[in-house]
Amino acid sequence: MTSVPEQTSDESLISAVLAGDEGAFSLLVTRYKRRIFGLASRFARDSDEVEDICQEVFIKAFENLAAFRHDAPFEHWLTRIAVRASHDALRRRRREKGQSGFDDYVFEVRDYAAEARHEAGQARELLKWALSRLKADERVVITLLELEGYSVREISGLTGWSEANVKVRAHRARQALKRVLEENDEQ
């Protein structure tokens, strides 16, 4: 068991691993296993293959941790390893089965992209519908703050409301939007 708390930065955990604390690596695995499993599952055909890819990713990461240069976040470095391991698994599958793994991959990516576009469209429609149920000032503050990315100060300047008023309106608008969406879920 490691003495490194989970709130510790990736860099601190990496330093601990390189100093001999293998338990710190288990915290990195715990922190990123969902992301790596999710990525691998897009390439693999079954749960065994997903597990094999993930195990390969974390073994390669552990073995090559000293080569991590800290010029990008650890998560990006780990994701690159996962993409390469997934690609290698696709090539192995093609060689083993004599199939065009790349064609399978293209079809899987196309299907995933179509599904993502469909879900994004549904989410946009739901948001549009929910925003239409809000009062005018609630809709304005949510749109400017959350969708357009304006700061509270900028919204204050645009609307003439005080910054405190913008914050209060934003809080109330979020609550109203939450109620609208919850009522929609209940129907």
Backbone as CSV, one residue per row, in Angstrom:
resi,resn,N_x,N_y,N_z,CA_x,CA_y,CA_z,C_x,C_y,C_z
1,MET,0.849,-1.192,0.000,0.000,0.000,0.000,0.883,1.239,0.000
2,THR,0.460,2.217,-0.724,1.252,3.438,-0.854,0.826,4.476,0.170
3,SER,1.750,5.356,0.494,1.432,6.426,1.423,1.076,7.716,0.693
4,VAL,0.961,7.657,-0.631,0.673,8.833,-1.439,-0.835,9.011,-1.544
5,PRO,-1.388,10.164,-1.121,-2.838,10.364,-1.202,-3.318,10.495,-2.645
6,GLU,-4.614,10.157,-2.879,-5.172,10.181,-4.229,-5.224,11.581,-4.825
7,GLN,-5.240,12.637,-4.009,-5.314,13.993,-4.531,-3.970,14.457,-5.089
8,THR,-2.972,13.639,-4.953,-1.638,13.993,-5.390,-1.607,14.141,-6.905
9,SER,-0.811,15.071,-7.387,-0.698,15.310,-8.833,-0.056,14.113,-9.514
10,ASP,-0.286,14.025,-10.816,0.336,12.961,-11.604,1.847,13.028,-11.479
11,GLU,2.390,14.237,-11.528,3.841,14.395,-11.461,4.404,13.849,-10.155
12,SER,3.705,14.098,-9.050,4.164,13.584,-7.759,4.093,12.067,-7.714
13,LEU,3.017,11.527,-8.280,2.886,10.070,-8.313,3.975,9.451,-9.185
14,ILE,4.263,10.071,-10.317,5.311,9.562,-11.208,6.660,9.586,-10.489
15,SER,6.936,10.675,-9.789,8.193,10.767,-9.027,8.267,9.667,-7.975
16,ALA,7.146,9.405,-7.317,7.108,8.352,-6.296,7.367,6.979,-6.917
17,VAL,6.773,6.719,-8.076,6.987,5.442,-8.758,8.451,5.297,-9.133
18,LEU,9.015,6.350,-9.697,10.417,6.296,-10.115,11.359,6.146,-8.917
19,ALA,10.888,6.551,-7.726,11.686,6.392,-6.512,11.473,5.014,-5.880
20,GLY,10.627,4.174,-6.537,10.457,2.807,-6.048,9.111,2.507,-5.423
21,ASP,8.210,3.461,-5.361,6.894,3.237,-4.758,5.914,2.747,-5.830
22,GLU,5.836,1.430,-6.006,4.961,0.866,-7.031,3.487,1.102,-6.710
23,GLY,3.176,1.294,-5.447,1.795,1.593,-5.055,1.302,2.896,-5.649
24,ALA,2.208,3.818,-5.866,1.821,5.092,-6.481,1.349,4.859,-7.910
25,PHE,1.923,3.856,-8.581,1.470,3.559,-9.940,0.045,3.020,-9.929
26,SER,-0.307,2.275,-8.891,-1.689,1.768,-8.821,-2.676,2.922,-8.706
27,LEU,-2.276,4.039,-8.097,-3.139,5.216,-8.047,-3.299,5.827,-9.438
28,LEU,-2.221,5.828,-10.218,-2.323,6.314,-11.602,-3.242,5.410,-12.417
29,VAL,-3.117,4.109,-12.224,-3.992,3.159,-12.929,-5.437,3.420,-12.546
30,THR,-5.703,3.556,-11.267,-7.066,3.813,-10.801,-7.601,5.107,-11.386
31,ARG,-6.760,6.131,-11.441,-7.166,7.441,-11.944,-7.537,7.397,-13.430
32,TYR,-6.833,6.566,-14.221,-7.017,6.603,-15.676,-7.613,5.336,-16.284
33,LYS,-7.944,4.346,-15.481,-8.407,3.087,-16.072,-9.728,3.240,-16.823
34,ARG,-10.642,4.083,-16.345,-11.913,4.263,-17.071,-11.672,4.837,-18.459
35,ARG,-10.818,5.826,-18.546,-10.526,6.459,-19.837,-9.868,5.453,-20.783
36,ILE,-8.907,4.696,-20.278,-8.193,3.740,-21.127,-9.125,2.597,-21.521
37,PHE,-9.936,2.102,-20.591,-10.892,1.048,-20.921,-11.886,1.552,-21.967
38,GLY,-12.344,2.787,-21.815,-13.279,3.357,-22.783,-12.669,3.455,-24.166
39,LEU,-11.433,3.897,-24.232,-10.745,4.015,-25.511,-10.537,2.637,-26.127
40,ALA,-10.047,1.698,-25.344,-9.783,0.351,-25.858,-11.066,-0.327,-26.322
41,SER,-12.164,-0.060,-25.639,-13.429,-0.715,-26.007,-13.929,-0.259,-27.372
42,ARG,-13.473,0.874,-27.845,-13.862,1.339,-29.179,-13.155,0.547,-30.282
43,PHE,-12.059,-0.098,-29.925,-11.274,-0.839,-30.907,-11.447,-2.350,-30.771
44,ALA,-11.715,-2.810,-29.571,-11.768,-4.246,-29.314,-13.153,-4.813,-29.587
45,ARG,-13.196,-6.094,-29.824,-14.473,-6.751,-30.131,-15.148,-7.346,-28.909
46,ASP,-14.374,-7.670,-27.883,-14.973,-8.269,-26.690,-14.216,-7.821,-25.451
47,SER,-14.777,-8.152,-24.298,-14.194,-7.677,-23.040,-12.811,-8.257,-22.781
48,ASP,-12.558,-9.486,-23.252,-11.217,-10.059,-23.069,-10.170,-9.255,-23.825
49,GLU,-10.506,-8.862,-25.043,-9.566,-8.080,-25.839,-9.355,-6.698,-25.219
50,VAL,-10.414,-6.105,-24.681,-10.296,-4.812,-23.999,-9.343,-4.941,-22.821
51,GLU,-9.534,-5.979,-22.029,-8.665,-6.185,-20.867,-7.219,-6.396,-21.283
52,ASP,-7.010,-7.167,-22.370,-5.640,-7.387,-22.852,-4.986,-6.077,-23.273
53,ILE,-5.723,-5.253,-24.004,-5.180,-3.968,-24.459,-4.848,-3.089,-23.257
54,CYS,-5.762,-3.019,-22.309,-5.539,-2.162,-21.127,-4.347,-2.636,-20.314
55,GLN,-4.250,-3.939,-20.159,-3.102,-4.470,-19.423,-1.804,-4.115,-20.143
56,GLU,-1.801,-4.262,-21.452,-0.622,-3.905,-22.246,-0.283,-2.420,-22.081
57,VAL,-1.297,-1.564,-22.093,-1.081,-0.120,-21.950,-0.407,0.195,-20.622
58,PHE,-0.950,-0.346,-19.541,-0.407,0.002,-18.231,0.964,-0.641,-17.994
59,ILE,1.198,-1.808,-18.570,2.537,-2.410,-18.463,3.551,-1.559,-19.213
60,LYS,3.206,-1.158,-20.446,4.120,-0.306,-21.219,4.358,1.027,-20.509
61,ALA,3.304,1.588,-19.940,3.456,2.859,-19.229,4.398,2.691,-18.036
62,PHE,4.216,1.615,-17.292,5.076,1.380,-16.122,6.521,1.184,-16.552
63,GLU,6.717,0.345,-17.581,8.076,0.055,-18.033,8.781,1.271,-18.624
64,ASN,8.017,2.195,-19.200,8.610,3.355,-19.877,8.407,4.668,-19.125
65,LEU,8.006,4.590,-17.879,7.706,5.804,-17.121,8.906,6.743,-17.019
66,ALA,10.085,6.184,-16.950,11.283,7.035,-16.863,11.476,7.858,-18.140
67,ALA,10.882,7.404,-19.246,11.007,8.124,-20.517,9.965,9.237,-20.649
68,PHE,9.008,9.296,-19.737,7.995,10.356,-19.782,8.689,11.687,-19.547
69,ARG,8.516,12.621,-20.517,9.279,13.874,-20.500,8.556,15.035,-19.823
70,HIS,7.337,14.910,-19.430,6.564,15.979,-18.773,6.336,17.185,-19.681
71,ASP,6.495,17.031,-21.007,6.231,18.159,-21.906,4.755,18.233,-22.289
72,ALA,3.996,17.229,-21.906,2.541,17.193,-22.087,1.986,16.490,-20.860
73,PRO,0.687,16.614,-20.608,0.122,15.924,-19.448,0.308,14.408,-19.542
74,PHE,0.459,13.775,-18.401,0.612,12.320,-18.333,-0.545,11.632,-19.045
75,GLU,-1.735,12.156,-18.903,-2.924,11.569,-19.531,-2.754,11.488,-21.048
76,HIS,-2.192,12.511,-21.671,-1.973,12.496,-23.115,-0.956,11.423,-23.496
77,TRP,0.105,11.324,-22.716,1.134,10.321,-22.965,0.529,8.926,-22.858
78,LEU,-0.266,8.711,-21.827,-0.909,7.414,-21.617,-1.909,7.113,-22.736
79,THR,-2.621,8.129,-23.184,-3.581,7.945,-24.279,-2.854,7.573,-25.565
80,ARG,-1.698,8.173,-25.820,-0.924,7.802,-27.018,-0.520,6.335,-26.962
81,ILE,-0.113,5.873,-25.786,0.240,4.459,-25.625,-0.990,3.597,-25.901
82,ALA,-2.146,4.027,-25.406,-3.382,3.259,-25.599,-3.777,3.194,-27.065
83,VAL,-3.630,4.295,-27.772,-3.970,4.306,-29.202,-3.044,3.362,-29.961
84,ARG,-1.756,3.418,-29.654,-0.809,2.517,-30.332,-1.111,1.054,-30.012
85,ALA,-1.399,0.767,-28.750,-1.707,-0.619,-28.358,-2.984,-1.097,-29.036
86,SER,-3.966,-0.219,-29.150,-5.224,-0.573,-29.825,-4.980,-0.820,-31.310
87,HIS,-4.179,0.027,-31.908,-3.852,-0.140,-33.325,-3.099,-1.448,-33.542
88,ASP,-2.158,-1.754,-32.656,-1.433,-3.019,-32.746,-2.396,-4.202,-32.619
89,ALA,-3.366,-4.099,-31.727,-4.347,-5.178,-31.552,-5.172,-5.372,-32.826
90,LEU,-5.535,-4.268,-33.471,-6.276,-4.372,-34.740,-5.433,-5.076,-35.801
91,ARG,-4.168,-4.712,-35.895,-3.298,-5.354,-36.885,-3.112,-6.836,-36.572
92,ARG,-2.948,-7.179,-35.301,-2.812,-8.589,-34.917,-4.072,-9.361,-35.289
93,ARG,-5.225,-8.771,-35.010,-6.491,-9.424,-35.326,-6.591,-9.678,-36.824
94,ARG,-6.190,-8.711,-37.628,-6.260,-8.866,-39.079,-5.334,-9.994,-39.534
95,ARG,-4.122,-10.024,-38.990,-3.183,-11.083,-39.366,-3.700,-12.454,-38.937
96,GLU,-4.233,-12.535,-37.695,-4.692,-13.815,-37.158,-5.911,-14.353,-37.896
97,LYS,-6.804,-13.482,-38.275,-8.060,-13.920,-38.883,-8.074,-13.746,-40.389
98,GLY,-7.033,-13.122,-40.933,-6.993,-12.919,-42.361,-8.045,-11.944,-42.849
99,GLN,-8.558,-11.122,-41.954,-9.586,-10.148,-42.314,-8.969,-8.773,-42.412
100,SER,-9.709,-7.889,-42.998,-9.266,-6.512,-43.087,-9.676,-5.786,-41.816
101,GLY,-8.808,-5.829,-40.806,-9.109,-5.162,-39.545,-9.299,-3.667,-39.722
102,PHE,-8.583,-3.090,-40.670,-8.728,-1.653,-40.894,-10.133,-1.337,-41.383
103,ASP,-10.670,-2.178,-42.291,-12.032,-1.960,-42.764,-13.023,-2.048,-41.608
104,ASP,-12.825,-3.041,-40.736,-13.695,-3.165,-39.562,-13.596,-1.910,-38.708
105,TYR,-12.377,-1.437,-38.526,-12.151,-0.243,-37.732,-12.859,0.961,-38.352
106,VAL,-12.745,1.116,-39.680,-13.391,2.236,-40.366,-14.892,2.180,-40.158
107,PHE,-15.486,0.988,-40.289,-16.933,0.858,-40.095,-17.319,1.157,-38.648
108,GLU,-16.508,0.702,-37.685,-16.799,0.962,-36.281,-16.723,2.458,-35.985
109,VAL,-15.699,3.114,-36.505,-15.545,4.552,-36.277,-16.694,5.308,-36.929
110,ARG,-17.060,4.917,-38.148,-18.172,5.564,-38.844,-19.462,5.416,-38.047
111,ASP,-19.724,4.195,-37.553,-20.934,3.967,-36.768,-20.911,4.770,-35.469
112,TYR,-19.752,4.807,-34.812,-19.629,5.570,-33.573,-19.847,7.054,-33.837
113,ALA,-19.265,7.561,-34.919,-19.416,8.983,-35.253,-20.869,9.309,-35.564
114,ALA,-21.552,8.433,-36.282,-22.968,8.661,-36.596,-23.798,8.666,-35.315
115,GLU,-23.502,7.732,-34.417,-24.226,7.684,-33.150,-23.957,8.942,-32.320
116,ALA,-22.711,9.385,-32.293,-22.350,10.592,-31.541,-23.051,11.818,-32.119
117,ARG,-23.102,11.924,-33.456,-23.804,13.050,-34.083,-25.292,13.022,-33.737
118,HIS,-25.871,11.840,-33.754,-27.293,11.704,-33.424,-27.554,12.124,-31.972
119,GLU,-26.703,11.633,-31.051,-26.869,11.984,-29.643,-26.647,13.477,-29.420
120,ALA,-25.673,14.054,-30.099,-25.411,15.493,-29.967,-26.610,16.288,-30.471
121,GLY,-27.196,15.842,-31.583,-28.386,16.508,-32.109,-29.544,16.439,-31.140
122,GLN,-29.724,15.276,-30.513,-30.791,15.128,-29.518,-30.537,16.045,-28.324
123,ALA,-29.296,16.127,-27.890,-28.957,16.985,-26.752,-29.208,18.453,-27.088
124,ARG,-28.843,18.864,-28.319,-29.092,20.251,-28.732,-30.590,20.550,-28.734
125,GLU,-31.377,19.635,-29.257,-32.831,19.833,-29.298,-33.414,19.907,-27.889
126,LEU,-32.945,19.044,-26.993,-33.425,19.061,-25.614,-33.053,20.384,-24.945
127,LEU,-31.821,20.840,-25.146,-31.396,22.110,-24.557,-32.218,23.267,-25.109
128,LYS,-32.419,23.270,-26.415,-33.220,24.331,-27.054,-34.629,24.340,-26.466
129,TRP,-35.227,23.172,-26.324,-36.569,23.060,-25.760,-36.577,23.556,-24.311
130,ALA,-35.574,23.110,-23.503,-35.528,23.492,-22.090,-35.314,24.992,-21.934
131,LEU,-34.437,25.583,-22.755,-34.210,27.025,-22.680,-35.473,27.802,-23.033
132,SER,-36.273,27.270,-23.941,-37.502,27.966,-24.325,-38.513,28.005,-23.184
133,ARG,-38.330,27.160,-22.180,-39.234,27.113,-21.031,-38.819,28.084,-19.916
134,LEU,-37.667,28.733,-20.059,-37.172,29.649,-19.031,-37.699,31.057,-19.258
135,LYS,-37.661,31.855,-18.182,-37.974,33.283,-18.298,-36.882,33.938,-19.132
136,ALA,-37.200,35.103,-19.678,-36.273,35.795,-20.578,-34.922,36.066,-19.918
137,ASP,-34.908,36.600,-18.680,-33.633,36.914,-18.037,-32.851,35.648,-17.707
138,GLU,-33.555,34.551,-17.382,-32.872,33.284,-17.113,-32.212,32.760,-18.387
139,ARG,-32.940,32.853,-19.475,-32.416,32.381,-20.754,-31.202,33.215,-21.189
140,VAL,-31.287,34.528,-20.995,-30.173,35.400,-21.368,-28.927,35.053,-20.575
141,VAL,-29.055,34.938,-19.267,-27.874,34.720,-18.440,-27.279,33.332,-18.699
142,ILE,-28.107,32.305,-18.870,-27.593,30.965,-19.172,-26.902,30.954,-20.531
143,THR,-27.525,31.571,-21.506,-26.944,31.591,-22.854,-25.599,32.296,-22.861
144,LEU,-25.544,33.473,-22.244,-24.286,34.232,-22.247,-23.198,33.556,-21.424
145,LEU,-23.565,33.057,-20.257,-22.583,32.494,-19.343,-22.140,31.096,-19.771
146,GLU,-23.090,30.212,-20.000,-22.760,28.806,-20.234,-22.532,28.462,-21.702
147,LEU,-23.287,29.061,-22.600,-23.174,28.688,-24.006,-22.206,29.579,-24.774
148,GLU,-22.200,30.861,-24.456,-21.320,31.790,-25.170,-19.983,31.994,-24.463
149,GLY,-19.908,31.630,-23.192,-18.643,31.689,-22.469,-18.244,33.058,-21.937
150,TYR,-19.205,33.965,-21.821,-18.890,35.283,-21.264,-18.664,35.169,-19.761
151,SER,-17.830,36.050,-19.221,-17.602,36.097,-17.784,-18.736,36.876,-17.117
152,VAL,-18.816,36.754,-15.810,-19.825,37.486,-15.047,-19.645,38.989,-15.275
153,ARG,-18.420,39.449,-15.271,-18.136,40.881,-15.482,-18.605,41.320,-16.874
154,GLU,-18.334,40.509,-17.887,-18.759,40.860,-19.247,-20.280,40.888,-19.367
155,ILE,-20.941,39.948,-18.720,-22.410,39.920,-18.754,-22.969,41.142,-18.049
156,SER,-22.327,41.513,-16.964,-22.744,42.712,-16.245,-22.680,43.927,-17.167
157,GLY,-21.598,44.028,-17.920,-21.449,45.148,-18.848,-22.458,45.101,-19.982
158,LEU,-22.780,43.908,-20.451,-23.718,43.769,-21.565,-25.166,44.034,-21.161
159,THR,-25.512,43.620,-19.932,-26.918,43.702,-19.508,-27.226,44.903,-18.628
160,GLY,-26.193,45.491,-18.011,-26.429,46.582,-17.077,-26.747,46.086,-15.671
161,TRP,-26.750,44.773,-15.458,-26.970,44.217,-14.125,-25.655,44.269,-13.351
162,SER,-25.730,44.349,-12.033,-24.510,44.293,-11.222,-23.947,42.868,-11.304
163,GLU,-22.655,42.721,-10.988,-22.050,41.391,-11.016,-22.745,40.462,-10.029
164,ALA,-23.092,40.986,-8.852,-23.801,40.159,-7.866,-25.152,39.719,-8.420
165,ASN,-25.820,40.616,-9.112,-27.123,40.288,-9.703,-26.966,39.224,-10.787
166,VAL,-25.906,39.316,-11.577,-25.653,38.307,-12.606,-25.465,36.939,-11.955
167,LYS,-24.682,36.898,-10.871,-24.442,35.621,-10.176,-25.736,35.040,-9.621
168,VAL,-26.556,35.890,-9.018,-27.836,35.426,-8.465,-28.737,34.921,-9.588
169,ARG,-28.841,35.688,-10.657,-29.678,35.279,-11.788,-29.166,33.976,-12.406
170,ALA,-27.857,33.840,-12.489,-27.280,32.614,-13.051,-27.630,31.416,-12.172
171,HIS,-27.510,31.587,-10.869,-27.861,30.502,-9.952,-29.334,30.120,-10.108
172,ARG,-30.191,31.110,-10.109,-31.635,30.845,-10.250,-31.947,30.236,-11.612
173,ALA,-31.267,30.687,-12.653,-31.502,30.151,-13.999,-31.070,28.687,-14.076
174,ARG,-29.951,28.354,-13.454,-29.501,26.952,-13.447,-30.516,26.075,-12.716
175,GLN,-31.015,26.587,-11.591,-32.017,25.830,-10.845,-33.287,25.640,-11.668
176,ALA,-33.712,26.690,-12.345,-34.911,26.598,-13.188,-34.691,25.610,-14.337
177,LEU,-33.529,25.662,-14.947,-33.217,24.745,-16.045,-33.193,23.308,-15.535
178,LYS,-32.630,23.122,-14.362,-32.597,21.786,-13.752,-34.013,21.274,-13.522
179,ARG,-34.906,22.133,-12.994,-36.302,21.728,-12.765,-36.990,21.343,-14.068
180,VAL,-36.774,22.131,-15.114,-37.399,21.859,-16.408,-36.933,20.489,-16.923
181,LEU,-35.637,20.239,-16.824,-35.101,18.975,-17.324,-35.569,17.790,-16.470
182,GLU,-35.645,17.976,-15.159,-36.148,16.911,-14.296,-37.612,16.608,-14.578
183,GLU,-38.418,17.657,-14.807,-39.832,17.444,-15.142,-39.951,16.701,-16.460
184,ASN,-39.072,16.989,-17.393,-39.089,16.298,-18.695,-38.742,14.819,-18.507
185,ASP,-37.771,14.525,-17.609,-37.384,13.133,-17.351,-38.520,12.344,-16.728
186,GLU,-39.344,13.010,-15.919,-40.434,12.337,-15.230,-41.574,11.979,-16.184
187,GLN,-41.654,12.665,-17.306,-42.758,12.427,-18.246,-42.513,11.241,-19.122
